[in-house]
Amino acid sequence: MSNKVFEDTERPVREKFQQLMEQGKPSGLEELIDQLQALITEDPDFLEPYLVLDEIYTETGKTDKAAEVVEKAFSRALHLITDDQGNWPDEIPWGVIENRHIVRAILHKAISEWEQRNWQDALDLLRLLLMTNPNDNVAARYYILAIRMGFTFKGFEDRFNKGGYYDSELNEWFDEHVNRFPDEFEWWLKYEF
């Protein structure tokens, strides 16, 4: 059985997106939203603009719109990575820069499910992310452990988020508690990186 490794194609709109993000916010939030939507129109399968829209809508209290763009991004991500039977690839390497927007879209969906207390849906997605990228560049293992220990996403962020990043406290916490869930992590602890 061959190992199916997913690698997305180069997307020219990525450069326009990066320029938009580097130039800072335009004169108004509506203008930024319009520019992000224009990028989506240009390439609906480049998912970063959806994720920025999710953040904007969440910050401005438009939770229905946020959920809608996360769902669209997730649906497009699945369309890109799955085969005709809906099977995921064996690997979605984070080291392939073209894959990162897809991994982030899936992560946004998992966190959205977690925030809505759809524990099993969140766990299923996080497990798939960890299985397809055991190097775990997106912290899926920490989120899995937190859910298994009964944390809400807000509770997790309140405890571990240090202003947009996680520090060594999170690693120490993970190391202290990971062995409580061998069914979840035994394969990962044995994985050869």
C-alpha positions in Angstrom: 0.0 0.0 0.0 1.5 3.3 -1.0 1.7 6.3 1.3 -0.6 9.1 -0.1 1.1 12.4 0.5 -0.9 15.5 -0.3 0.8 18.6 -1.7 -1.3 21.5 -2.9 -0.5 23.4 -6.0 1.2 26.8 -6.0 -1.5 29.5 -5.8 -0.6 32.9 -7.3 -3.2 34.6 -5.2 -1.0 33.8 -2.1 1.4 36.6 -3.0 -1.5 39.1 -3.2 -2.9 37.9 0.1 0.5 38.3 1.8 0.9 41.8 0.3 -2.6 42.7 1.7 -1.7 41.4 5.1 1.7 43.2 5.2 0.3 46.6 4.2 -1.8 46.7 7.3 -5.5 47.4 7.5 -6.9 49.7 4.8 -8.8 52.8 5.7 -11.8 50.8 6.9 -12.7 47.3 7.9 -15.3 47.0 5.1 -12.5 47.7 2.5 -10.4 44.9 4.0 -13.4 42.6 3.9 -14.0 43.6 0.2 -10.4 42.9 -0.6 -10.4 39.5 1.1 -13.6 38.6 -0.7 -12.0 39.6 -4.0 -9.2 37.2 -3.3 -11.7 34.4 -2.6 -13.4 35.2 -5.9 -10.0 35.0 -7.7 -9.1 31.6 -6.1 -11.8 30.1 -3.9 -9.4 27.3 -3.0 -6.9 29.5 -1.4 -8.2 29.4 2.1 -6.3 32.1 4.1 -8.7 34.9 3.2 -11.6 32.9 4.7 -9.6 32.5 7.9 -9.0 36.2 8.2 -12.6 36.9 7.6 -13.4 34.4 10.4 -11.2 36.4 12.7 -12.8 39.7 11.7 -16.3 38.5 12.0 -15.6 36.9 15.4 -13.9 40.0 16.7 -16.9 42.2 15.6 -19.5 39.8 17.1 -20.8 38.5 13.7 -20.6 34.9 14.8 -23.0 33.6 12.2 -20.9 35.0 9.4 -17.7 33.7 11.1 -19.2 30.2 11.3 -20.3 30.5 7.6 -16.8 31.3 6.3 -15.2 28.6 8.5 -17.6 26.1 7.1 -16.8 27.2 3.5 -13.1 27.0 4.1 -13.4 23.6 5.7 -15.6 22.3 2.9 -13.1 23.5 0.3 -10.2 22.0 2.3 -11.9 18.6 2.3 -12.6 18.9 -1.4 -8.9 19.5 -2.0 -7.4 16.8 0.1 -9.9 13.9 0.0 -10.3 11.3 -2.8 -13.6 10.3 -4.4 -14.5 8.1 -1.5 -13.8 10.9 1.1 -10.5 9.4 2.3 -7.9 11.6 3.7 -4.3 11.4 2.6 -1.8 9.7 4.9 0.2 12.9 5.1 -0.4 16.6 4.7 3.1 17.9 5.4 3.3 21.3 7.1 6.8 21.7 5.6 5.1 22.1 2.2 4.2 25.7 2.4 1.4 25.3 -0.1 -0.4 23.0 2.4 -0.5 25.4 5.3 -3.7 27.3 4.3 -5.5 23.9 4.2 -4.2 22.7 7.5 -5.1 26.0 9.1 -8.6 25.8 7.7 -9.1 22.4 9.1 -7.7 23.6 12.5 -10.1 26.6 12.4 -13.0 24.1 11.9 -11.8 21.9 14.8 -11.5 24.8 17.1 -15.0 26.1 16.0 -16.4 22.7 16.9 -14.6 22.8 20.2 -15.9 26.3 21.0 -19.5 25.0 20.3 -18.8 22.0 22.6 -19.0 19.5 19.8 -16.3 17.6 21.5 -16.3 14.5 19.3 -16.3 16.5 16.0 -13.4 18.6 17.3 -11.5 15.5 18.4 -12.1 13.7 15.1 -10.6 16.6 13.2 -7.7 17.1 15.6 -6.8 13.4 15.5 -6.8 13.5 11.7 -4.5 16.6 11.7 -2.1 14.9 14.1 -2.1 11.6 12.1 -1.4 13.4 8.8 1.3 15.6 10.4 2.8 13.9 13.5 5.3 16.7 13.7 2.3 18.6 14.9 3.1 22.1 13.8 -0.4 23.3 14.7 -0.5 22.0 18.3 -3.2 19.4 17.7 -1.9 17.1 20.4 -2.3 19.8 23.0 -5.8 20.5 22.0 -6.7 16.8 22.0 -5.3 16.4 25.5 -7.2 19.5 26.7 -10.5 18.2 25.3 -9.9 14.8 26.8 -9.3 16.5 30.2 -12.5 18.5 29.9 -11.2 21.9 29.0 -13.3 24.3 27.0 -11.4 26.2 24.3 -11.7 29.4 26.3 -10.5 27.7 29.4 -7.5 26.3 27.5 -6.7 29.7 26.0 -7.1 31.5 29.4 -4.6 29.1 31.0 -2.0 28.8 28.3 -2.2 31.6 25.7 0.5 34.1 26.5 -0.7 36.9 24.1 -0.7 35.0 20.9 1.7 32.2 21.6 2.2 29.2 23.9 5.4 28.9 26.0 7.1 26.0 27.8 4.3 25.8 30.4 2.2 24.0 27.7 4.9 21.5 27.0 5.3 20.8 30.7 1.6 20.4 31.2 1.4 18.0 28.2 4.3 15.9 29.4 2.7 15.7 32.8 -0.7 14.4 31.6 -0.1 12.7 28.2 0.4 9.2 29.8 -3.2 9.4 31.2 -4.5 8.7 27.7 -2.4 5.9 26.2 -5.3 5.1 23.8 -4.9 8.5 22.3 -1.1 9.1 22.3 0.7 5.8 22.5 1.3 5.7 18.8 2.5 9.3 18.7 4.9 8.8 21.7 6.5 5.9 19.7 6.6 7.8 16.4 10.1 8.4 15.1 10.6 12.0 14.2 
